[in-house]
Every structure is written in C-alpha cells, then in structure tokens.
Amino acid sequence: MIYSRRDFFKISAMAAAGAFAFLSTGCGTQKSSKAKDLEEKLKNGNDEVISFTDSCGREVALPKNITTVSPSGAYAQILLATLCPDKLVSLSGTFSKSQMKYLPSRLADLPALGKLYGQSGNLNYESLIKLSPDIIIDVGERKSSIEEDMDGLQEKTGIPVIFVEGTIDKFASAYDTLGQVLGETKKASELSSYITNIWDFASAHRDEIESRDIRVMYSKGEKGYEVKKKDSVHAAVLEAVGVVNVAEIDDSNSTEVSPERVMEWDPDVLLLSSEDGFFEDIYDDKVWASISAVKNKRVYEVPTGPYEWLDMPPSIQQTLGIVWLGNLLASDIYDFDMISETKGFYKLFWGCDLTDEDVKSMLQNSTFMS
C-alpha cells in the first residue's frame, strides 16, 4: 500500500506568488549561502562536512553534526517530532492544545512556517532564511517533480534540503535514514523496529483474517457519509489487517455517499472518525437503523491523539491503528494487551507517559466500550 499525501502535488497560487515576489526582491537567492559554503568545504576535504544522497538521488553537502532542523511539511514534522524534538527549530503547522497533551512542551513555542506542498502551500521562505536551520527536510512520496522542487527550495533559502521517502510502507526505512543524517541512530532503530514488527505481524496474519470476510466501513462527516475508499492510503489500516473495506467508489480517496449506497453495502462493522462526534448520535438516527453494524451494535469510534489512529493524516499512528483494529475485530489473533501496547507506543514515539485510565478513556468507544 503506497502512501500518498492528499493533494500535495502543487503549490498554491498564493505560495507561488509569494515565492515569485520574494525572488524578485533578490532575497531568495543567496550569493553566499549555507548550502554553497558546505559544498565548497566538501570539495576541499573538510571532515566536518559529509555528502548525502537523498531519496530522489540528489547529492547534498551536509554538516556532519546537525543540531537544528526545519520540516517543509506535516509529515516531516511528525517524524522529526518523534525522532528528535529537541532539534526542531520550527514547525510546518502549530499543534493544537489537545495535541500538546501528548507532545514535548517545547514544541508549543516553535514558530510555524507553513508547508511547501498542497493547495494551502504557504511556506514562509523569508522566516526560514532568518531562522537558518542546519537543514530542511521533506518527507513523503517521491513524485515526478521532487528533484526540481528540492533544488528550488535549497536555491531560494540557501539552506541544505533533503528529501526522504516516507510512504506508508517505508516509514521504518525513513526513520533509519533520518537517524543517520541527524545523528539519532539509536532512537531511529527503536522506532523503525517497532513499525517493522507490527507490519510483519499484520502481513503474517492477513490471509487468515481475510478468510473471515469481516465487512467494514470507515467514515467521517457530520452524518457519517464521507467514506474512505478501498485501496486508498486513508484506509490503509483496513487493508493491512485484512478486513473487507466495503467502500467501492471510483472517485477521490474520500467522498460523501448517499444513505442508499450505505444500505447497499450494509457493513458488519462501522468505524467512525472521532473528529465529527457522530458516534454519540448514530443510534438515534433512523436512517442508520437498518444497517447491520448499527443493529448489532458494532459501531466504534476511532481513537485519536495527537493524530487519529487510522488517518488524518495517514502517518505513524496507523501502526498503532493496526494493533487496535486487529485486536478489536480478531482478538484471538491480535492477542495484545491494549493498555500496555498503547502506553508503550506513546512512550516510545511521543515520550508521553499515559496512565491506564488515559488509555481507557481513549478507547472508551471501542475496545473498552461497555
């Protein structure tokens, strides 16, 4: 299953216009830049500089010891916040108050400089140059323009820029790569090993769960009709576990469907995003009353914090989402202690110490639903 950042394929008109204006003033291209200085030192054999080949084949001169880093988007931010939060000097977007409950407190004070990609691409080049981190890192899918985009960002800022492929099936290797670049190999190995172990476990048991033909629909929206398409990154956990995603749609990865379409699919299990709060109302909604999942009380709310475990965005939380969904629907196979597993994940990835009661609260509308 290949990870794809939703609509992360073009810079918005606003960001493009801002970049043009920035370049037009002469502030974007640096005659004397950190990146060019490092390239010159590398040529001269300076042992404090290394040559690194990133995931799109670009050779970039980097400081041997990196102490400050900025992400160019949300997915780089997530991986860096879990690997080396003390080295982050900026964010792509601010964390909400509810998210900060799980994160190192210093992240709340970092400036948010925007993101390079997406319809709301709004990277603040001027602030990035003033901040002058040792490196800018982008994580995501390797698309056709990636080399040009990374070269452009490096040229505009004068700061070394690398791209690390971080699709859903490559998060483990992404951590290993980032660990080498940032001098965090021990921590990176711990994170990548956890991810590898969970995905290997899921792969080993997928066929057995597929044979049980558990029909599932994952949805969000005020009334629960925005579904996550089969074979899309947003429903990757369903595929990884081996349940049947009933959402057979031809258009976008996530789309709103009619009540009649849901009745036609008639899922055995319904997974509702926690974002919209519809879980509290679904059993009182007459339109949903005839759906098997509702009649049999097999409606569950997807856990969240600091990100949802299945999606929004598709990220490392999906690893824990695999354990949660497998345990929820096939506990004889996924024989995990969800309190212990959840506490371990949050401590390892986010440095957060959860109590048993914290976990029970997170899973009160699924695993520990009365």
N, C-alpha and C positions, 0 to 999 in steps of 0.2 A: 504494500500500500504506500503510495508516494505522497509525501506531504506537499501541499501547495498553499502559499499564503493567499488568502482571499483578496482578489483584486490588486495584488501587489505587483502589477506589471507595468504601471505607467505613472509618471509624476504628474500631479495635478497641474492645471493651468496656473494656479496661484503660486505653487512652488517653482514652476518653470519660469514664470515671470519674475519672481523674486531672485532666482538664480541669475537670470539674464541681467537684471538691474545691478546685482551685486558684482557681476563680472565687468559690466560696463564702467563701473567706477574705478576699476583697477584693483579692487580689494580681494578679488577671488583668486587670482593667480599670483603666486608668491615667487619673486625673483630669488629670495633666499628663504628656503623652506626647510622644515624639519626633515621631510622625506628626501629632498635633494642632498641635504647635508649628510644624511645617513648613507645614501648611495655613494657619495664621494668617499666617505670613510671606509665603506666596504671595499671599494676599488683599491684603496691604499692599505688594505690588510689590517685595519683596526679590529682588535679582538673583542671589542665591546659591541660590535655590530654583527648580525647574522643575516644570511639570505634565507628567506622563507618562500616556498612555493604554495600558494593558496589553492582552494578547490576549483578555481577556474584556470589554473595554470600560470598565473601571474607570479613573477619573481619579485618579491618586495624586500627591501632592506629594512630591518627592524632592530631596535635596541636589544641587546642580549638580556638585559634586566628591565622588564616593563613594570612600572608602578602605577600608571594611570591609564584608564581606558574609557572610551565612549562607545555606546551602541548606536547603530544607524537605524534601528527599528525595534519593534516589540519583541521579536523572537531572539535577537541578540541580547536584549535586555533581560529576558527570562533566564537564559543560560548563564549569562555573566553574573546575575544576581544570586544564582545558586552556587556558582563556582568560586567567584572572587568578589563578593560585595564590597570589600574594603578597597578595591582598586577602581571601582566605578567612580567617575567624577561628574557624570551626567546621566540622564535617562532619556529615552525617546518619548515617554509619556509618564505623567505622575501616577503614583499608586493611590488608590482611594483609602479612606480611613479604615474601611472594613478589611481591605487587603493588608494594610500595615500591621494588623494584629499578628500576622504570620511572618513578618519580614524584619530584617535588621533595622533598628530605628534610624540609623544614619541615612538610609535611602529616602526618607521623607524630606530631607533637607537639600537633596540634589536638584539642580536645575533640569527642567525638561526641555530638550532642544528639538523635539519633533522627529519625524521619520523620513527616510529618503523615498520610500515607495508608497503606493496606494493612491486612491482618489483623494485622500486628505494628506498627501505627501507635503510636509511642511518643515523640512529640516532647516534649522537656523544656522546657516553657514558662518555668519559673522560671529555669533556667540561661540560656535565651535572653534573657530580660529583663535579667539581671545582666550578660551579655556585651555587650548593647546595640550590635549592629552598625548601620551606617547603613541597611541594607536587608536584607530577607529575600526570597529569590527561589525561586519554584516553577516547575518546567519539566515539561511533559508534555502529555497530551491535554486538550482543553477539554471537560469533561463538564458535565452539567446543573447540578450544584451548585457549580461552580467559583467563581462570583462570591461566593456566600454563604460559601464556605469561606475565600476570601482575605480577605473583610471580617472574618470571625470571628477569623482569625489575627492580623490587624492590631489589632483591638479588644482581644484578650487580651494582646498583647505591648506595644502602644503603639509598635510599630516599623513603618515603611512596608513593605508587602508587595506584590509584583507577581507576576503570572502571565505566563509566556512560553510560547506553544505550541511544543512541541518534539517533534512526532511524527516518525516516521522520514523522511517526505518533506518535513519542514520544519526539519531541523537547520541547514541553511545560513542560512535566514532567522532562526532563533533566535539564531545567533551574531551576525548583523548587529544584531539588536535589543539583545542583551546588550552588544555593543560600544558602542552609542550611549549606553546607560544608564550603563555603568561607565567610560566614557572610554577604551575599548580598541578604537577603530575600526580601526586598522591591523592589529592581530593578528586581530581578528574577520574582517576581509576576507580575510586569508590562509587562515584555516580554512574559511570559507564557500566560497571559490573552489575549494579542493581538493575539498570534498564535491560541489559543483555539477559540476565537471569529470568526476568519476568517475561520478556518476549519469547525466549526459548521455551519457557514453561507453556505459554499460550500456544505456540506452534506445535508442541508435542501433544496437546490435548484438543486441538481444534476439531479434528475429524470426529472424535467421539461426541463432542457437543453438537456438531453439525447433524449428526445422525438422530439427535433428539428433536430436531425440527421445531425449535423454540422461536415463535414468530414475534418479533419485537418492532415497535415504532418509537423513534426518538424524536421529540418535537419540542417546540417552544412557541411563544406568542401568547397574546392575551387570552385566547381561547384554545390554544394548543394545536393550531392547524398549520404551523410552519414546521415542515418536516425536514429531516436531514437525509439527503439522498443516499441510496445504496451505492457503495463503492466510492464515496467521497471521503475526503480527509476528515470531514466533520463527523462522520460516523465510523471512523477507522477502528474504534474500540470494539464495536459490534462485530466487525469482520474478524478482528484479531481473536476474539473469544470464540466465534463460530456460531453465533445465533443468526437467525434469518432476519435481515432488515427488510420489512415489507414495503418500504418507500421506493417503489419503482416509478421514478419520474425521469423525464427526458431533458428537462431544462437545467437550471442552475443547481449548485450543490445544496442549496437550501431554498425552499419555496413554500408558499402557502397553498394548501389544497382545500377542497370542499369537504363538508361533512360526509357527503355521499361517497367520496373517494376513500375516506377513512373506514366507512361502513363496509365498503367493498374489500378492503384489506383485512379488516377485523383482526387486529393484533391480539395475541395472547398476553403480551406484556407491553405496558406503556411507560416510557421514561420521559419525564417532564423536566425541562430546564428549570433551575431554581430562580432564574432571572425575572420571570414574569409573575410568579406567585399563583399560577393557575391550579397548582396541586390542591390548594385549600378549597377550591370551588368545584372541582371536576365531578365529585359525586353528587352534587346538587344540580348539575347541568343535564337537562333532559335529553339534549341532543347526543350526549355521550353515553347515555344509559344503556343502549343496546350493544355497545362494544364489549367483546368478551373480556378484555383486560379490566374494564370497569365493573362488569357484572361479577367477576371472580376476585375483585379487589387485588389486582396485580398491577397497580399503578404506583410508580416510585419516583421520587424527586432526586435528581442528580446532585450529589454533594458538590460543594464549592469551597474555595478558599486556598490560596489567594486567587486561583482561577478554577473554573468548573472542571470536573474530572473527566468529562467526555469531549469537551470542545471549548470554544470561546476564551482564548483561542486554542486551536489544536496545539498541544505542547507537551512538556514532560509530565504534566498532571495526568495525561492519558495513560501513562504507565500504571499509576495507582488506580486509574479507572478500569483497567483490565482486571486487576485483582478484585476490585469492588463488584463489577458486573458478573464476573465468573463466580464469585462467592455467592452473590445474590440469586443467581439462576441455576447454578450447578455446584452447590456447596460440597457434594461428595467428591468432586474432582478438585475444585478450588478450596481445599480444606485449610483456609487461612484464618487465623485469629485477627479479625479486622481491627480490633482496638490496638493490638500490638503492631500490626503491619502499618497502620496509619500513623501511629506515633513514631515508628521507625523512619518512615518516609519523610515526614515533616522535619524530623531532627536532621536527617542526612542531607536533604536538599535545601531546606529553608532555615536550618539552625533554630528551629522553633520547638519548644518543649510543650507538647499538648498533654493534658490530663485525660484520664479515662472519660470523664464527664464531657470534656471538649469533643472527643470523638463521638460519643453517643449523641451529642447534640447535632453534630454534622451529619450523622447517619440516621437521625430520628424518623425521617420519612422514607427510609429504605431498609437497611439492614436491621435496625432496631425498632422498626415500626410495630406498634402493639396491635 
